[in-house]
Amino acid sequence: MNNLLDPSILFFIFGIFAGLVKSNLEIPQPISRFLSLYLLMALGLKGGFALNQSGFTLEIATSLGLAIALAIFIPLLGYNILKYKLDKLDAAAIAATYGSISAVTFITTTQILDQSGIAYGGHMAAAMAMMESPAIIIAIVLTNRIRHQRQGNTTSHSSIGSILHESFTDGGQLLLLGSLVVGLISGDSGHKVMAPFSIDLFKGLLAFFLLDMGLIAARSISELENKPSVTLIYALLAPPTHALIAFFLCKFFAVQVGDAVLLMILASSASYIAVPAVLRHAMPEVNPALYMGMSLGITFPLNIIFGIPIYIWISTNFV
């Protein structure tokens, strides 16, 4: 559990503490947005530089294929479990949230892997980007089907085309992919030029960003008051279940340890930025506090504090 001694994780825990004691400590929204974009840009560059060295191999194709398979299977599994306990629209929204990914959890994991000396492929940044959209599309398809079944519901159907456009042109995701391409094209020379920006500053800015995330996570916990108990159970049990599914797939396909850890953390994470932004417009019937409280108030802290070291331990010992 040396992960708990990492300064970034300690700042995250401190942020939770400050939020729970209702401190007036606050990170201005423009700074928080800048930090988010910086981390995505730095991660994309790092992935592109690594891909420039490794090239595209069968191993990379396998990891990307598993990422897409998980991004499709997990939201379908979640919906078919939750629809028996919750309103079907609520079930679809939660399934989309947990079928997508948390970029911050992924970025934090890569930092821990770097410190632990565990290698992983630069292509995993692309895997992260590819796993963000399938759950959103599945949720919209399910939502339109549910509305159609409920005769007399006048809510307009959401266009799959507009959802696809919104998903793939989202600023953060586009920056991540664009930075990956820049790193891939510029190679070693670009790596030397950008190292002070994308490597030297990374750890400190990640710690600052996680402080902000801790403050937000503490506030999100209160949003789960008076919510059905199944939501709490799902927020606690679904992430490790999804991680184990990813683990067995990685073991079967002989995925290297670092990539296996990242696929496990991607499978176990839940979105609190991209998916909620889309669902607020596409599924106005569902209260955002439901899926935001689950993903940011419970799953995100548990993954950051406990999930990362546990999944690293499982992968290093059993993959």
N, C-alpha and C positions, 0 to 999 in steps of 0.2 A: 504493500500500500504506500510505497514511496511517492506515488502520484499526489498524495495529500500534502506532501512537503514542497511541491512545485509552487513557485510564487504566483503563477497565473491562477492555479486552483485555489490557493489561499486568498487571493484577492476576490475570487468569485464567492467563496464562503463568507468573507468579510462583507461583501455586498449584500448577501442574504441577511446577515446579522443586522446591518445598518437599516435594511428595509423592514425587518421584523420589529425593530425598536422604534420605527417611524422617525428615523433621522431625516433632516432636510437635505442630506447629501443627494446631489442630482447631477447627472452628466447631461449637458445641453443636447437637444436632439440633433442639431447640425453636426456636432462633434461625434456623436454616436453613429450617425450615418456615414461620416467620413471614415471612421475606424472600420466599419463594416465593409465599405468599398475597398479600403486599403488591404484588409486581410484577404479578400477575394482576389484582388489584383496580384498580391504577393504569392498566393497559393497557385494561381494560374501560371505565373511566370516560372515558378519552381517546377511545376508539372511539365511545362513546355521545354525547359532546359533538359529535364530528365528524359523526355521522349526523344529529343534531338540526339541524345547519346545512345539510347536503346533501340530506337526504331520500332516498327509495328511487328509484333511477333504473335505466335499462336497463344502464348501465355496471356498476352494483353487482350487478345480477342476473347479468350475464355472468361477473364475477369469482367470485361464489359458485358458479355452475354449474360453472366450471372447477375450483374447489377440490374439489367433490364428485366430479367425474369423475376427477381425479387420485387422490383417496383410494380410489377403487374399482379403478382400473386398475393402480396401482403394486403393491399387495400381490398381485394376480393374476399380474402379470408376474413378480414376484420368486419366487413359489411355483413357477411353471411352469419357471423356470430352475434353481432350487435343488433341486427334487425329483429331478433326475437325478444329482446329486452327493452329496446328503445323505439321511439318513433323512427320510421325508416329514413326520413330526411336527416335526423340527428345521427343515425347510424352511418349514413353515407358521408356526412361531413367529418365525423371522427375517423372513419376508415381512410378518407383522403389525407387527413392530417398525419396519421400514423403510417400511411403508405408512402408519403413523401419523406424528405430528409431535413436535418438541421445542419447547415453549413458550418456554424460555429462549433458544434460538437465534432464535426469532421476535422476542422482546422486545429482544434485543441488536441485531438488525437494524433495528428501528424507531428505536432510539436513534441508530444510525449514520446512518440516513436523515434524522432530524431535524437532526443536526449538519451534514450535507451539503446541507441545504436542498432535499431531494427530497420532494415531496408524495406522500402515499399516503392511501387512503381509510380512514375509521374502521371501515368494514364488514369490513376484513381481520381484525379481532379475531374477528368472527363466523365468518369463513372458517376461521380456525385451529381454533375450537371444533368446527366441522362436520367437519373432516378427521381428528379424533382417533378417532372410533368405527367408521367403516366397516371399517377393517383388522381390528379386534378381532372384529367380527361374521363377516367372511370367514374368519378363522382358526378360529373356533369351528365354523363350518359344515364347513370342510375337515377339522378334527380329528375331528368326529363321523363323517364319511364314511370317513376312514382307519381309525378304530376298527371301524367296521361291516365294512369289507373284511377286517380281520384277525380272522378267526373265532377264538373262544376268549378274546378280550380282554374281561375282565370290568369294565374301567374304565367307570364310569357316564358317560353322555352329559351334556354341559353344556347347561343350558336357555338357549335364545336369549333368552327373556324376562328371565331373571335377569341375563344378560350385558348386555342393553340397559339394564336398570334400573341396574346398577352403573356402566355407562359414562356415562349421562346424568345420574346423580345424584352422580358423583364430586365431592368437595368443591371442588377447584381449578377444574374446568370450570364447575360451578354458580356459583361466585363470579365467574368471568369473565363469564358471560352475565348474571348478576344485576347486576353493576356496569355492564355495557353498557346494560342497560335503565334503570338509575338515571340514567346520564349522558344517555341519550336523552330521558327525561322531564324532567329538571331543566334541561337546556339551558344557556344562557349564565349564568344566575344561579347554577346549580350549579357551573359551571366556575370562576367567580370565587371561590366559597367554598372549593372543593376544591383549587385550584391550589397552595397551599403544601404540601399533602399529596401530590397525585398528580403534580406536575411538579417542584417545587423539590427534593424529597427523592429523586426517582427515580434520578438518575445515581449518587449516592453509594451508595445501597442496592443498585443493580445491580452496582456494582463489588465490594461486599462479598460479594454472592451468587456472583459469578463467581470470586472467590477460593476460596470453598468448592467450587465445581464443578471448579476446577482440581485441588484436592486429591483429590477423588473420582475424577476422570478418570485421574490418575496411578496410583491404586490399581487401577483397572479394567483397565489395560493388562496386568497380570500374569495376569488371568483367561483370556487367550487362549492361554496356553502349552499346547502339545500339542493344539490344536484343528486341524481340517482346513484346509489352505491355502486352500481355496475360500472360507472365511469371511473371511480377510484380504483376498482379492481382491475379494470382494463389498462389504466395508465400505469399500474404497477407491474402487471404480469405480461402484457403484450410485448413490451420491448425486449425482455430477456428471451421470450419465446421466439420472436423474430430473429434475434441474434443467433439462437441455436439452430434455426433453420438455415441461416447463412453459413454457420460453422460446418454443418454436415455437408452442405453443397461444396464448400471450399475443400473439405477433406476428401470428398469423392473425386473432385476434379483436380486434386493436388495443387491447389493455389498456394503460393508462397506465403509465409507467415505474416509479413507486413500487410500485404493486400487482403489477407483473410481478416485481420483485425479491422481494417477499414471497411470491409464489406459488412462485418458484424455490427460495427457502430453505425453505419448508414442504415442497415436494416432495422436497428433498434431505436433509431432517433425519430423524432416527429417534428414536423414543420411548425414554425410559429411566425413566419414572415410571408413566404410566397403563397402558401395554400390559404391562410386566412384572408390575404389581400384579394384573392380571386373569389373565395366563397362568400365574402360579404356582399358581393354584387350578384353572384350566380345563385346563391341560396339564402336570400334575405329572411326566409322563414326560420332559420336556425340562429340561435343566440351565439355570437362569437365567443362569449365568456365560457361556453361549454368546452369547445375544443381548445381554446387558448389557455384556459385554466389547467386543463389536463396536460397539454404538451409543455407549456412553459413553467407551470407551477409544480409539476411532479416529475415528469419524464426527463426534462432537460437537466435539472439539478442531480437527479439520481444517476444519469449517464455520465455527467461530468465528474462527479465525485467518486462513484463506485463502479459504473459500467466500464469505463476505459481501462482501469487496472485489471478488472476481472476478465474482460475479453482478451486483453494482452496475455494474461496468464494462461487462459484456455488455449489460445492459438499457439503460444510458444511451447506448450507442453503436449499438445495433442494433434496439431495439424501435421 
